[in-house]
Amino acid sequence: METKSFEEPSSTDDEVYLQNASDEDDNESAFSSSSTTKLQFRYVKSKAVWNDEMGMAEVIENRGKTWVTTGIVRSGKVYSSIEESLYLMEIGALDLLDDCERSMSLMDMYEKIAGGKSECCWEMFEVYRHLKSLGYIVGRHGVAWSLKGIKSSHKAVDVAEETEQGVDLMSSKSELSINKLLSEMQINGLRPDFDVYLPNSRFRKSSPGDPSFLLYLSRGDPPSKAETEALEKQCGGLPLKIGLVTEGRVSFFSFEKVELPLLP
C-alpha cells in the first residue's frame, strides 16, 4: 500500500487563484486542505444563480478563464456543482445569488454542504479544494463535461443510460437530467467520486480525454480488499486513488499487488 499527500505539479494551471497567506504555510499546504488562504479581491467576477432543486448553480455571467476547467455544459448553459461554486466563492471569483436574486454568503453554502446537500459532504469539498489549490482539474465522476465529442467509454456509458431513460439532455429537461444524474451517482456507497486531470492549458470540455486517475473518498475506514477490487473494476483500467480526510488533513493512497516470496 502506498500512502502519500499530493505535491504541487511542476506545471501551473490557469485556474489556480488560491494563494498561501504566508510563506511559512507553503510546506503545510501540500499536506492539508485546511491551510490558511488569502481571499483575492477581483474587479471582475462571474455571477451564478443557485438552483436548490438541481443542487447546482447556473452561470449567468461567465468571466475569465476559470470556466474552461470548471462546470458542465448543457444546452448552451454552464452549471457548477456545489463544491465548484463554493470554491470559486472562497477565492473571490464568483458572486452567487439565490432564486430571489439576493447574494448568498459563504456561510449559506457551508450550511448546505454540512447538511449533505447536493450529494456533497464536507470531506468531499475539502478533497476538491485541496486538489484545485494544487492546480489539478477536477470533475464529478460519471458526469460528462460536455455532450459534444464524448469519447471516454466510462462517461459514454452514463450518457447512454440517460438517453435510454428518455431524458433528452439537449432539451429543456436538461436541468432535471443533471439533478437525476447527481442523485444517482453513489451506488451502494461504492463509486469513484472525482475524475482528476493534471494541469493542462489545452484542456477542452468537448474532448477532455481520460483522467489521470479516479478518486474515491473513503467514508470512515479505508475500503476493504473486496470493495477496492469492486472500485477498480469500475475504473476501466484507469488508476484509482483513495482519499481520506482526518481532522482537516487530506491524504491519498493506492493499493499495489505485492507478491510475497515463498517460504522454505
C-alpha positions as CSV (number, residue, x, y, z in Angstrom):
1,M,0.0,0.0,0.0
2,E,1.3,3.4,-0.9
3,T,0.3,6.4,1.2
4,K,1.1,10.0,0.3
5,S,-0.1,13.5,0.0
6,F,0.0,15.3,-3.3
7,E,2.7,17.8,-4.1
8,E,2.2,20.7,-6.4
9,P,2.5,19.7,-10.1
10,S,5.5,21.0,-12.0
11,S,3.4,22.9,-14.5
12,T,0.9,25.5,-13.4
13,D,-2.8,25.9,-14.5
14,D,-4.7,29.0,-15.4
15,E,-7.3,28.0,-12.8
16,V,-5.0,28.4,-9.7
17,Y,-6.0,31.5,-7.9
18,L,-5.5,30.2,-4.4
19,Q,-2.5,31.6,-2.6
20,N,-1.0,30.8,0.8
21,A,-1.4,33.5,3.4
22,S,2.3,33.4,4.2
23,D,5.5,31.7,3.1
24,E,5.5,29.6,6.3
25,D,2.4,27.8,5.0
26,D,3.9,26.6,1.8
27,N,5.0,23.3,3.1
28,E,1.9,22.6,5.1
29,S,-0.4,23.4,2.2
30,A,0.8,20.4,0.4
31,F,-0.5,18.1,3.1
32,S,-3.6,19.8,4.5
33,S,-6.6,21.5,2.7
34,S,-7.2,23.5,5.9
35,S,-4.1,25.7,5.4
36,T,-4.8,29.4,5.7
37,T,-5.6,31.0,2.4
38,K,-6.0,34.6,1.2
39,L,-9.2,35.8,-0.4
40,Q,-8.3,37.6,-3.6
41,F,-10.5,40.6,-4.3
42,R,-11.4,40.9,-8.0
43,Y,-12.8,43.7,-10.1
44,V,-14.3,41.2,-12.5
45,K,-16.3,38.2,-11.1
46,S,-18.6,35.6,-12.6
47,K,-22.2,35.5,-11.5
48,A,-24.4,32.5,-11.0
49,V,-27.8,31.7,-9.6
50,W,-28.2,28.8,-7.2
51,N,-30.9,26.2,-8.0
52,D,-31.8,24.4,-4.8
53,E,-33.8,21.7,-6.7
54,M,-30.9,20.9,-9.0
55,G,-28.3,21.3,-6.3
56,M,-26.2,23.3,-8.8
57,A,-25.7,26.9,-9.9
58,E,-26.5,28.2,-13.4
59,V,-23.8,30.6,-14.6
60,I,-25.4,33.8,-16.0
61,E,-22.2,35.9,-16.3
62,N,-19.2,33.9,-17.5
63,R,-16.0,35.9,-16.7
64,G,-12.3,34.9,-17.1
65,K,-10.7,31.5,-17.9
66,T,-12.0,29.7,-14.8
67,W,-14.8,28.1,-16.7
68,V,-12.5,26.4,-19.1
69,T,-12.0,23.7,-16.4
70,T,-15.0,24.3,-14.2
71,G,-18.7,23.4,-14.6
72,I,-20.6,21.3,-17.1
73,V,-22.3,22.4,-20.3
74,R,-25.8,21.5,-21.1
75,S,-28.0,23.2,-23.8
76,G,-25.5,26.0,-24.2
77,K,-25.6,26.8,-20.4
78,V,-22.9,26.3,-17.8
79,Y,-23.8,24.7,-14.5
80,S,-21.4,24.5,-11.5
81,S,-21.7,21.9,-8.7
82,I,-21.9,22.9,-5.1
83,E,-18.2,22.2,-4.5
84,E,-17.2,24.2,-7.6
85,S,-19.4,27.1,-6.6
86,L,-18.2,27.3,-3.0
87,Y,-14.5,27.0,-4.1
88,L,-14.9,29.9,-6.5
89,M,-16.7,31.9,-3.8
90,E,-13.9,31.3,-1.4
91,I,-11.3,32.6,-3.8
92,G,-13.4,35.6,-4.7
93,A,-14.2,34.6,-8.3
94,L,-17.9,34.1,-8.1
95,D,-21.0,36.0,-6.9
96,L,-23.8,33.6,-6.1
97,L,-27.4,34.6,-6.0
98,D,-30.5,32.8,-4.7
99,D,-33.7,32.5,-6.7
100,C,-34.8,35.9,-5.4
101,E,-31.6,37.5,-6.7
102,R,-30.2,38.0,-3.2
103,S,-26.5,37.4,-2.7
104,M,-25.6,34.2,-0.9
105,S,-22.8,34.1,1.6
106,L,-20.1,31.6,2.3
107,M,-22.0,30.6,5.4
108,D,-25.1,29.8,3.4
109,M,-23.1,27.4,1.3
110,Y,-21.2,25.9,4.2
111,E,-24.5,25.1,5.8
112,K,-25.7,23.4,2.6
113,I,-22.6,21.2,2.5
114,A,-22.8,20.5,6.2
115,G,-26.3,19.3,5.7
116,G,-25.2,16.9,3.0
117,K,-26.9,18.8,0.2
118,S,-26.3,18.1,-3.5
119,E,-24.6,14.7,-2.9
120,C,-21.6,16.5,-1.3
121,C,-20.3,16.3,2.2
122,W,-17.7,18.5,3.9
123,E,-14.9,15.9,3.4
124,M,-15.7,15.7,-0.3
125,F,-15.4,19.5,-0.5
126,E,-12.1,19.5,1.3
127,V,-10.7,17.0,-1.1
128,Y,-11.9,19.0,-4.1
129,R,-10.5,22.3,-2.7
130,H,-7.1,20.6,-1.9
131,L,-6.7,19.3,-5.4
132,K,-7.8,22.5,-7.1
133,S,-5.5,24.6,-4.9
134,L,-2.6,22.4,-6.3
135,G,-3.7,23.1,-9.9
136,Y,-5.4,19.8,-10.8
137,I,-8.5,19.8,-13.0
138,V,-11.3,18.0,-11.1
139,G,-14.8,16.9,-12.2
140,R,-17.5,14.7,-10.7
141,H,-17.0,11.1,-11.9
142,G,-19.7,9.9,-14.4
143,V,-20.9,13.5,-15.2
144,A,-19.7,14.5,-18.7
145,W,-18.2,17.9,-19.0
146,S,-20.0,18.4,-22.3
147,L,-22.1,16.2,-24.6
148,K,-20.0,17.1,-27.6
149,G,-17.4,14.6,-28.7
150,I,-17.7,12.2,-25.8
151,K,-15.1,9.5,-26.4
152,S,-14.2,8.2,-23.0
153,S,-16.0,4.9,-22.5
154,H,-16.7,5.3,-18.8
155,K,-18.5,8.6,-19.5
156,A,-20.2,7.5,-22.7
157,V,-22.0,4.7,-20.7
158,D,-23.5,7.2,-18.3
159,V,-24.8,9.4,-21.1
160,A,-26.2,6.3,-22.9
161,E,-28.1,5.4,-19.7
162,E,-29.7,8.8,-19.6
163,T,-30.8,8.5,-23.2
164,E,-32.3,5.1,-22.6
165,Q,-34.4,6.6,-19.8
166,G,-35.8,9.0,-22.3
167,V,-34.1,12.1,-21.0
168,D,-33.0,14.4,-23.8
169,L,-30.1,16.3,-22.4
170,M,-30.2,18.8,-25.2
171,S,-33.8,19.7,-24.5
172,S,-35.4,22.0,-21.8
173,K,-35.3,19.0,-19.5
174,S,-31.5,19.1,-19.1
175,E,-31.8,20.6,-15.6
176,L,-33.9,17.6,-14.5
177,S,-31.4,15.1,-16.0
178,I,-28.5,16.8,-14.2
179,N,-30.3,16.6,-10.9
180,K,-31.2,12.9,-11.5
181,L,-27.7,12.1,-12.5
182,L,-26.2,13.6,-9.4
183,S,-28.7,12.0,-7.1
184,E,-27.9,8.5,-8.5
185,M,-24.1,8.9,-8.6
186,Q,-23.4,6.8,-5.5
187,I,-24.2,3.1,-6.0
188,N,-24.2,1.3,-2.7
189,G,-21.6,3.8,-1.5
190,L,-19.0,2.4,-3.9
191,R,-18.3,4.6,-6.9
192,P,-15.4,6.9,-7.7
193,D,-16.2,10.5,-6.7
194,F,-13.9,12.5,-8.9
195,D,-12.1,12.4,-12.2
196,V,-8.8,14.1,-11.8
197,Y,-6.6,15.5,-14.6
198,L,-3.2,17.0,-14.5
199,P,-2.9,20.8,-15.2
200,N,-3.4,21.3,-18.9
201,S,-3.7,24.7,-20.6
202,R,-5.2,22.9,-23.7
203,F,-7.9,21.2,-21.7
204,R,-11.3,21.2,-23.6
205,K,-14.6,20.1,-22.1
206,S,-15.6,18.7,-25.5
207,S,-12.6,16.5,-25.6
208,P,-11.2,16.1,-22.1
209,G,-9.6,12.7,-22.7
210,D,-9.1,10.2,-20.0
211,P,-8.4,11.5,-16.5
212,S,-5.0,10.9,-14.9
213,F,-6.7,8.9,-12.1
214,L,-10.1,8.4,-10.4
215,L,-10.6,9.3,-6.8
216,Y,-12.8,7.7,-4.3
217,L,-13.4,9.4,-0.9
218,S,-13.3,6.9,1.9
219,R,-16.2,7.4,4.3
220,G,-14.7,6.4,7.6
221,D,-12.4,3.4,7.4
222,P,-10.5,2.6,4.1
223,P,-12.3,0.2,1.8
224,S,-11.8,-3.5,2.3
225,K,-10.0,-5.6,-0.3
226,A,-13.2,-6.7,-1.8
227,E,-14.5,-3.1,-2.0
228,T,-11.3,-1.9,-3.5
229,E,-11.4,-4.6,-6.2
230,A,-15.0,-3.6,-6.9
231,L,-14.0,0.0,-7.3
232,E,-11.1,-0.9,-9.6
233,K,-13.4,-2.8,-11.9
234,Q,-15.4,0.5,-12.4
235,C,-12.3,2.4,-13.4
236,G,-11.9,0.8,-16.7
237,G,-8.1,0.3,-16.3
238,L,-7.5,3.9,-15.1
239,P,-5.6,4.4,-11.8
240,L,-7.6,4.5,-8.6
241,K,-6.6,6.5,-5.6
242,I,-8.4,6.6,-2.2
243,G,-8.9,9.9,-0.4
244,L,-9.1,10.2,3.3
245,V,-9.8,13.3,5.4
246,T,-8.7,13.2,9.0
247,E,-9.1,16.4,11.1
248,G,-8.8,18.6,8.1
249,R,-5.7,16.8,6.7
250,V,-6.2,15.3,3.2
251,S,-4.3,12.1,2.4
252,F,-4.3,9.9,-0.7
253,F,-3.2,6.3,-1.1
254,S,-3.4,3.5,-3.6
255,F,-3.0,-0.3,-3.5
256,E,-0.5,-2.3,-5.5
257,K,-0.3,-6.0,-5.7
258,V,2.7,-7.4,-3.9
259,E,3.9,-11.0,-4.3
260,L,5.4,-12.4,-1.1
261,P,8.4,-14.8,-1.5
262,L,7.7,-18.4,-0.9
263,L,9.0,-19.6,2.5
264,P,11.0,-22.7,2.7
